[in-house]
Structure formats: C-alpha cells, structure tokens
Amino acid sequence: MRSQIRRKQQMREFKIRDFLSVRRILYWRWKLWRSQYYSSEKMKALQWKLFSSMLDHCLEHVAYYKDEFKRLGLSRSDFRSLDDLSKLPVINKWTMLDNFERFKADNMKKFRPTPCFTSGSTGTPMAFLLDIHSNVIEMTCQWRHFSWTGYRLGQPFADIRNKILVTLEDHKWNWQCRSLHIPAPAINASNIGYYAELFKKHRIRFWRGHPSALHHLCLVMSDTGEKSMMPERIVCSGEPVLEYQRSFIESFTGVRICDDFGLFEHTALISQCPEGGYHVNPEYAIVEILKEDGSHAKDGEEGRIVGTGLHNRIIPLLRYDTCDYAVQSSKTCTCGRTLPLLEKLTGRSIERLLTADGRWASEMRIAIKYGKNIRMSQFVQEKPGEIDLYIVPNKDGFSIEDSRKMFDELTKYFGKTTVLRTHVVSEVPYHEPGKYKFVVNKLASASKPAESALTASRR
Ligand SMILES: [Zn+2]
C-alpha cells in the first residue's frame, strides 16, 4: 500500500559513467560480502566510522547543518557514538525542498553530481543530485541482494516496468548491465510470443521489476499458456508487493519473490532475502524506526522509517523521514546473515485511510489478499469515514463470494461505522501510466507528513 511509485521512484536506468569508480566498487564488493555476517558491535563500529566522517563533512561544507548546529547549541564534540544521533531533529522532504540550496555541499563538484528527477509519490516534483560514491554503494548493495538469489554479475536479466519507455519502443537492451527493459503495458496476448522470443534470445532467467508489471506479465502468460519465459529468480523493486500479486506470481512461476525497498534520496535500503527476512543495509544508511512521539519503536511496534544516508555528500540527509512505516524486530534471520531485520514494511503516511472513529488504517494490503480474481484494485478516500474500493476483475470475474470475505476482513480494519463502497470497474479511477497508486487519499490531513507530531515536536 505504499504508493506504487514510492521508493527509488523511477528505478533509474543504469549508465556506467554514474558508477565509474573501480577502486570503490572493488572495495565495497569485498566489504559488503563480509559485513553481512558482522557482529552487531562490528557493524556499529563501521556505521560510526561512516557517520563521523559524514558529520565532519556536513559541519565543514553544508550551510544547513552549520546553521542547525548553531541554532540547537550543538557542537561536533556532542557526537561521540551512534546514540547521539537522536540529538539531531528529524527532517523530511519539505525541510529539504524549502532549504534546497543550503543542503548542497559547497564542494559538491568533487563528488561528480548526477542530476535526477522524480514526480514524487506526494505529487511534489523533485530534482535531486546523487554523488558517485552513493551510486557505487547503492549498486554494490543491489548486487549483493541479487547475489542472494543466485545471480552472478554479468548474467542477463529482464527489467520489467509498469510504464512505457520514453522512446516508445517495445523493448530496449542495455548492454552496459545486460538488462532487457520491457514496458509491461505493451505486453498482451497477441504479442506474448514476440516477448518469449526476446527472452530466449537474451537468455533471460532473472526478472527484476515493478510487482504490478510482473503480475501483468504472469497474467498474460497464464491466459495464453506461454511457459517458455519462466524465471528462476525474481526481485521486485520500485513498488510495494501487494499480497495478491505475490501469491499469484509465486504460485504461477514457482519462484519466491525477493522484495527491495529504497529511496531516491539514498537514505534507506532494505532487501528481502529468499527466506523472507527484510534486512536493513546498515553499511548504506542508519535506519531508525520512530514512533509518532519521536521515541524508538520497540520489538513488534510500528513506526516511521527514518534514514541517515552515509554516502551522499552532495546533499547529505541526516535523520530523514521517509514517510514509510515498518515494524521493528530484533529477531535473527534463518538465512544466517546478521544484517538487522524489520518484521515487515507497513505503508506510507499518505496511503492510510481515516476511519469513522478517527483512526488511520493501514493494513488494507493484508485484507485484499482475501479477495480472489482481482486484476487491480484501488482505495479512494474523499471524506473522513467514507472509503471507496475500486476492483478491476480478472478474466474469471469478481463474484459476490469473492467480495464477501474481503469485505468482512476490511470491516475488521475500518470498523463497522466506516462506510465502505465497493465498485467493480474496468479501470481504476486514478490510472495515469506509471503512476498507479493502491491508495489515493484526498483528505488534506493525509497529505503532508510535516504536520506530524514526529517532526513538529522536534523543531
Ligand atoms: Zn535473511
């Protein structure tokens, strides 16, 4: 239910020049494969080293942090361990946009800035600058994540997205990373054979992409009986995996999905292993799960994902509210990796629905899994306590029986006094290409996390 365009919004196209720092790539390739088994103390020592260096940089080169430290009466010597991070206020996207020039390091050219743009899940367009070092760690962490599925560098993969290519082509081969870009909206029953041939030609056995795009591909393959394109591994990215997408893709392909969560701003990266554990990448960013009062969530408690990027020196973001929620966990994973776990990712602040009794409900994704025969669904809220659910059925149709169980389940989350209307439609109401959202909340109070107690109380 996080917005389908949240996290690493565009799944940027890979260009070698954005990552060309061989020494760093080799270093992080060596380091990350070892650090995934580090003890907690050893990992904290590595994080502290990276954070200290980032803090020194911020206080020397970034006007925003120099001024903030003055305003808060803080000095560099107040920071002696990772625990001191909480002395800094939580910032968010609007803090950054309102002070954008002051967030830029005065020596940014040294870090080879790459401009990038996003339309943003909150409808706020944003330009951003990424630095070469941050790109390298991002790529190496993703490489490590892919490797958990059995991927080896150089193996071809399909990059399947839910939007059309800018060039309007039906596919594009990127030789630089051996990926075959496929726009899912272009795939249909009449041309699936053409795509099957392309997959064969490029020996594609690894799928990476938006889960909605992979779901669409699997539906077309299932409808047409096309089985020659079956993957051996799947990594989802760029969107949340909805339960009905996961269950259909996994049962159809027989492959377990590994999910991935990251942000355009490089302030958090979470990778799901084949055993199902959501692992934080602590070498990439410090991730805190904070409750609305600003305190750290305990085991089993939900809170906002607040990330401190450890590598982007061009626009350093310390304690950045991602507006996504997760449940804290201190468990260890059966895969043997010691990277910290989150119990689950639970959604975005703007993708919650206000019930009649004044609660913000967020577990719609779980309820939806009880609905069968759904091709696509979308929740829309325009008034407090009133919710519309739009269902696009698949070819078998959406029966009253399908609806009943899901409706009962949703009533548990929303309460009996909330008005829930279900509409069976041929298209969801908000369906701009590439901008599908599972939840569209039109309430003013849902749109700006800057109003939250978490950030307001710490200003
Ligand atoms: Zn694991």
Residues whose N, C-alpha, C, O or C-beta is under 5 A from the ligand:
A	BS01	ZN	C273 E275 G277 C333 C335
